[in-house]
Amino acid sequence: MYILGINAYHGDSSACIFKNGELIAASEEERFRRIKHWAGFPSMAIQFCLDEAKIGIKDLDYIAISRDPKANFKQKVFTALKNRLSLKNIADRLQNLKKASSIQNDFIDHFKVSEEDLKGKIINVEHHRSHLASAFFASSYPKSALLSIDGFGDFSSTMTGIGKDLSIEVLDTVSYPHSLGLFYTLFTQYLGFSHYGDEYKVMGLAPYGTPKYTDQVEKVIKVKDDGLFELNLDYFNHPKKGVQMVWENGIPAMEALFTTKLISDFGPQRNSDETLTQYHKDLASSVQKVTEKVIIHILNYLHKKTGLDSICIAGGVAQNSVANGKILNATPFKSIYIPPAGHDAGTAIGAALWQYNQVLKKPRIKPMLHGFLGSRFDNSYIQKLLEAKNITYQCLDWDELNNQVTDCLINGGVVGWFQGRAEFGPRALGNRSILADPRRDDAKEIINSKIKRRESFRPFAPSILKEYTRDYFEQDDTVPFMEKVYSIKPDKRKEIPAVCHVDGSGRLQTVDQDVNPRYYNLIQEFHSKTNVPILLNTSFNENEPIVNTPDEALNCFLRTNMDMLVLENIVITR
């Protein structure tokens, strides 16, 4: 049985494919289109998945889509009429819903098949149910509390539930116009970060400030006795205007959400080219603090309601790794599972798993312990590419390769590391990574000057050999997907300054030898030479989606000042 899962006409469109319950492949469309957060029909990701499974469109049994245009339809109409939404907004939304509901035509048009040839049954799965399924059915828990929380999807922003064996029961929802994700986006825009998906910049900026303005920020959102929350809609224009989204050429963009009341209460909006002041930093800190308070409030109530000790979390807000790192200490939950693609791209997997487990009652898949589900290339392809471009290279055995790479890092070099299958999800986890020596005070500046050219306040992550976590971090935890930020022990902070944020924290990635032996062995070689079991890890890109092919990796290497490029076991140096 083949099930294709897709996220289409929504930010971070994506596709995945299952064969008899085995996840064969998954990828975001942006990796092929080279446009961040691509939001159209994921035709290239679909083709990639079909190629990896060695099948065609005609061989699919089910096509599961992580949107249901019929979900909450009456509520959508009532809200539009009640708030007198503009005709343009209603027309835009209806057009987007029409695209989502006529997905069969996209398959017919893109893949040149007839309606009779498209035998796979098309299944629509509501957005937040897809999020819940992407976390619970991919976890190791037989029973768990569940939380999906993001901006909006199918007119809802938050959903809680219980997962047990092969079923998910929904408990509560928060519907339009209330949204914690939109609350965070409001201040992201106000602080001058206007691009779709820029919320992580506010999270990175927050440690540079102190939460002086939490009382003021709490006027924008308040928690409720039922374990949920609501927005103060005086600060938001979307209840009247709608969430004005632009999807031109698949590039998502969102118009400003805030009203003049936000400007009146918080001051003028920061322009994107304006210097960040201490006020901006303190406000970011306050927004982060209030966001954490709302998340913890939801989870404490959910634990009280369910009595369960494990929690599965997905949705865009689940990408807030700072908040995630505080859950175990601030709630009674004893374990957390957040999938490698907890954001909207992961709903493709969730829709497929909803159909496989919830509907068909097929056995649960093996727990999803890695996200290495994307593109892969062999040495033959790489060598042909390099020879065609007259690039000098070495082909080394892995021991010698690790020796040369670690020497380069120790001498202040920056290395592009491309091996195995690309990660599915927003973070590089050791297969499409840029690496540096975490012990260097100047490593961040070197990477930003040579390659990244990004804001100086954004941190880089430590990849640590799993068994050394307790030696460096206050909390001993397995964090394979870089999904939690924890405090680094005070006596270790000076040892690894390049991956220690200004508040003494680090966005942890634990590396397991059984899961990623090549990356593990490289860090182990670095450890043997330096007595530090950590590498600085950041995504392999330069203000673009993470590189997907050797061609893109080589182009990034050539146009930047990277010192070494590793493509499988082929090494290129300056």
Secondary structure, DSSP 8 states (H G I E B T S, - for coil): -EEEEEE-SSSS-EEEEEETTEEEEEEETHHHH-STT--S--HHHHHHHHHHHT--GGG-SEEEES--TTTTHHHHHHHHHHTT--HHHHHHHHHHHHHHHTHHHHHHHHHT--TTT--SEEEE--HHHHHHHHHHTTSS-SEEEEEEEEEEETTEEEEEEEEETTEEEEEEEEETT--HHHHHHHHHHHTT--STTTHHHHHHHGGGS--TTHHHHTTTEEE-TTS-EEE-GGGBSHHHH---EE-GGG--EE---B-HHHHHHH-S---TTS---HHHHHHHHHHHHHHHHHHHHHHHHHHHHH--SEEEEESGGGG-HHHHTTHHHHSS--EEE--TT-SGGGHHHHHHHIIIIIIT-----------B-S----HHHHHHHHHHTT---EE--HHHHHHHHHHHHHTT--EEEE-SS-BSSSS--SSEEEEE-TT-TTHHHHHIIIII---TT---EEEEEGGGHHHHBSS----TTS-EEEEB-GGGTTTSGGG--TTSEEEEEEE-TTT-HHHHHHHHHHHHHHS--EEEEEES-SSSS---SHHHHHHHHHHS--SEEEETTEEEE-
